[in-house]
Amino acid sequence: MTAKKHAFRFALLLAMFSGLGPFTFDMYLPSFPQMMKFFGTTASTIQISLTACLLGLAVGQIVMGALSDVYGRKKPLILAMLLYGLSSLGCAFAPNIGVFIALRFVQGFAVSAGTIASAIARDTYHGTELTKFFSLISVMSSTAPLLAPLGGSAIITLTKWEGVFYFLAGLGLLLSLTTIWRLQESLPKEKRIRSHLGEMFSNFKTLLGNRVFMGYVLAQGFLLGGVFAYVAGTPFVYQKIYGVSPQVFSLLFALNGVVLITASQVVRKLAGKIEEHRILRFGLGLSFVATMGVMIAVITHGPLFALVIPLVGYVASMGTIGPVSFTLAMESQGHIAGSAAALLGVIPFLLGCISSPLVGIAGEYSALPLGLILVVASLLAIGCYVLFAARETMAR
């Protein structure tokens, strides 16, 4: 049974790992106000728990990506899913906010192994086929941002915030068993790199020195860094400034999943018909228009729909850019695909670590930092693409 013959089932399996990240970040968002009261802390401190998870994810992707190039894709994935389940359970029993933040770091480190799914896709597909397959994964995994906040809202309606982390612990156990029984190794031993720390760092140095590769990485990275600012800020913007309930917030946030699914599906249909660079440029342009719309809504204190519409547009731009930037960055990375996928993942999360706490810098009743961060993220993404990747395209 080959992966190509059963592409849909194979994509669904990989999407389970890719979708674990959104569940980890988004499922507890409706619980932010409840957790703030439980731990007796501030909105900004609760947002630090998201930052800690992002930082763990950033560190973990470097480690997991390198390990998967040395030991294959399957073993690191099994260990990570077991660690994820245990750390999720620990979060539910955290006695104070400090322990909770530390465990969120561990949880983020473990969920970083989801990036190995990208390397597995790269091991199996190439070129336009990789774009189509990765778009299929994106369509499937995009249901996670749709389901996660709705599920989190349903759980805290029936029980306390700890129930979210009991659920995540069970999900970690399920994925551990799925990895053991259903996932085949995609990187043969003869294609693995030597287990040498110096060579691992050499691979990352090579990738960091590749201007074109870094152009795509930074373009995607800055936009995704803006998404994490959006994730950290909207629970308070929607619920505190606009006064929506946790259930309405979950519906608004779930709209992101619908948008991501639609955008990824459109990219999948266009792959092979329209050049990837043209799709990428459209996505970058859409991000700029959307972020300016957010800024106008924030400055004028516009109604809720005036803010939601451009935020949805920003998410759509991310859904458009994600599959094509991944393909363009990964197409020439070969046996170091694990390290390349890790770097593609780590940069956005490092940027997210910076942007997430900045959203709350003006307090829980101000949306101005969110608007500014999104505009700057869009401008930096466009600038990095133009300076590094676009020049190479024009030279062809």
Residue pairs with C-beta under 8 A, 6 or more apart in sequence:
3 10
3 124
3 184
3 186
4 124
4 125
7 133
7 136
8 136
10 124
11 133
11 136
11 137
11 140
12 140
13 178
13 182
13 183
14 117
14 120
14 121
14 137
15 117
15 137
15 140
15 141
16 175
16 178
17 77
17 113
17 114
17 116
17 117
17 175
18 114
18 117
18 118
18 137
18 138
18 141
18 144
19 140
19 141
19 143
19 144
20 84
20 111
20 114
20 144
20 171
20 175
21 57
21 111
21 114
21 144
22 141
22 144
22 145
22 148
23 144
23 147
23 148
23 151
23 168
23 171
24 53
24 107
24 108
24 111
24 168
25 50
25 53
25 54
25 148
25 228
25 231
26 144
26 145
26 148
26 149
26 152
26 231
26 253
27 148
27 149
27 151
27 152
27 155
27 164
27 167
27 168
28 35
28 152
28 161
28 164
28 165
29 149
29 152
29 231
29 234
29 235
29 249
29 253
30 149
30 152
30 153
30 156
30 235
30 246
30 247
30 249
30 250
31 152
31 156
31 161
31 164
31 246
32 43
32 46
32 47
32 235
32 236
32 239
33 235
33 239
33 240
33 246
34 156
34 160
34 161
35 46
35 161
36 42
36 43
36 46
38 160
38 161
39 45
39 46
39 96
39 97
39 100
41 97
43 236
43 360
43 363
43 364
44 357
44 360
44 361
45 97
46 97
47 232
47 356
47 357
47 359
47 360
48 101
48 357
49 97
49 100
49 101
49 104
50 104
50 228
50 231
50 232
50 356
51 232
51 352
51 353
51 356
51 357
52 101
52 102
52 104
52 105
52 108
53 104
53 105
53 107
53 108
53 111
54 108
54 228
54 349
54 350
54 352
54 353
54 356
55 105
55 108
55 349
55 350
55 353
56 104
56 105
56 106
56 107
56 108
56 109
56 110
56 112
57 108
57 109
57 111
57 112
57 345
57 346
57 349
58 108
58 112
58 345
58 346
58 349
58 350
58 353
59 109
59 112
59 346
60 80
60 108
60 109
60 110
60 111
60 112
60 113
61 112
61 115
61 341
61 342
61 343
61 345
61 346
61 349
62 204
62 342
62 343
62 346
63 109
63 112
64 76
64 80
64 112
64 113
64 115
64 116
64 338
64 342
65 115
65 116
65 119
65 338
65 339
65 340
65 341
65 342
65 343
65 345
65 346
66 200
66 203
66 204
66 338
66 339
66 342
67 76
67 338
68 76
68 77
68 116
68 119
68 187
68 338
69 119
69 187
69 192
69 193
69 200
69 203
69 335
69 336
69 337
69 338
69 339
70 192
70 193
70 194
70 195
70 200
71 192
71 195
72 185
72 186
72 187
72 189
72 192
73 116
73 119
73 120
73 123
73 183
73 185
73 186
73 187
73 338
74 179
74 183
74 184
74 185
76 113
76 116
77 113
77 116
77 179
77 183
78 176
78 179
78 180
79 113
80 110
80 111
80 112
80 113
81 110
81 113
81 172
81 173
81 175
81 176
81 179
82 172
82 176
83 106
83 109
83 110
84 107
84 110
84 111
84 113
84 168
84 172
84 175
85 168
85 169
85 170
85 171
85 172
85 173
85 176
86 169
86 172
87 103
87 106
87 107
87 110
88 107
88 165
88 166
88 168
88 169
88 171
88 172
89 165
89 166
89 169
90 103
90 106
91 100
91 103
91 104
91 107
91 165
91 168
92 162
92 163
92 165
92 166
92 169
93 162
94 100
94 103
107 168
110 172
112 342
112 345
115 341
115 342
115 344
115 345
116 338
116 341
117 137
118 134
118 326
118 330
118 337
118 341
118 344
118 345
119 186
119 187
119 337
119 338
119 340
119 341
120 186
121 130
121 133
121 134
121 137
122 130
122 330
122 333
122 337
122 340
122 341
123 186
123 187
123 337
124 133
124 186
125 133
125 134
126 331
127 327
127 331
128 271
128 272
130 327
130 330
130 331
131 267
131 268
131 271
131 272
131 276
131 323
131 324
131 327
132 268
132 271
132 272
134 323
134 326
134 327
135 264
135 265
135 267
135 268
135 271
135 323
136 268
138 260
138 264
138 267
138 268
138 319
138 322
138 323
139 261
139 264
139 265
139 268
142 257
142 260
142 261
142 264
142 319
143 257
143 261
144 257
145 253
145 254
145 256
145 257
145 260
146 254
146 255
146 256
146 257
146 258
146 260
146 261
147 254
147 257
149 249
149 250
149 253
149 254
150 250
150 251
150 254
151 167
152 164
152 250
153 246
153 247
153 249
153 250
155 163
155 164
155 167
156 163
156 164
156 246
157 246
157 247
187 338
191 335
192 335
193 199
193 200
193 203
193 335
193 336
200 339
203 336
203 339
204 339
204 343
206 336
207 213
207 214
207 333
207 336
207 339
207 340
207 343
208 214
208 343
211 388
211 389
211 392
212 388
212 389
212 392
213 329
213 332
213 333
213 340
214 384
214 388
215 384
215 385
215 387
215 388
215 389
215 390
215 392
216 325
216 328
216 329
216 385
216 389
217 325
217 329
217 343
217 344
217 347
218 347
218 380
218 381
218 384
218 385
218 388
219 280
219 284
219 321
219 325
219 381
219 382
219 384
219 385
219 389
220 321
220 322
220 325
220 326
220 329
220 344
220 347
220 348
220 381
221 347
221 348
221 351
221 381
222 348
222 351
222 377
222 378
222 380
222 381
222 384
223 287
223 317
223 318
223 321
223 348
223 377
223 378
223 381
224 318
224 348
224 349
224 351
224 352
225 348
225 350
225 351
225 352
225 354
225 355
225 377
226 291
226 314
226 355
226 373
226 374
226 377
226 378
227 314
227 315
227 318
227 352
228 348
228 349
228 351
228 352
228 355
228 356
229 352
229 355
229 356
229 358
229 359
229 370
229 373
229 374
229 377
230 311
230 314
230 315
230 370
230 374
231 356
232 355
232 356
232 357
232 359
232 360
233 359
233 360
233 367
233 369
233 370
234 249
234 252
234 253
234 311
234 370
235 249
236 360
236 364
236 365
237 307
237 367
237 370
238 244
238 248
238 249
238 252
238 304
239 245
239 246
239 249
240 364
240 365
241 365
241 366
241 367
242 304
242 307
244 252
244 304
252 308
255 308
255 312
256 312
256 315
259 312
259 315
259 316
259 319
260 315
260 316
260 318
260 319
261 319
262 316
262 319
263 315
263 316
263 317
263 318
263 319
263 320
264 319
264 322
264 323
266 320
267 279
267 319
267 320
267 323
267 324
268 323
270 279
271 323
271 324
276 324
276 327
276 328
277 324
277 328
277 390
277 393
279 320
279 321
279 324
280 320
280 321
280 324
280 325
280 328
280 385
281 385
282 320
283 317
283 318
283 320
283 321
283 324
284 317
284 321
284 378
284 381
284 382
284 385
286 313
286 316
286 317
286 320
287 314
287 317
287 318
287 321
287 377
287 378
287 381
287 382
288 378
288 379
288 382
289 310
289 313
290 310
290 311
290 312
290 313
290 314
290 316
290 317
290 374
290 378
291 310
291 314
291 371
291 374
291 375
291 377
291 378
292 310
292 375
293 306
293 309
293 310
293 313
294 307
294 310
294 311
294 314
294 370
294 371
294 374
294 375
295 371
295 372
295 374
295 375
296 302
296 306
297 306
297 307
297 310
297 371
298 307
298 367
298 368
298 370
298 371
299 368
299 371
300 306
307 367
314 374
314 378
326 344
328 389
329 340
329 344
330 337
330 340
330 341
330 344
333 339
333 340
351 377
355 373
355 377
358 369
358 373
359 369
359 370
359 373
360 369
361 369
362 368
362 369
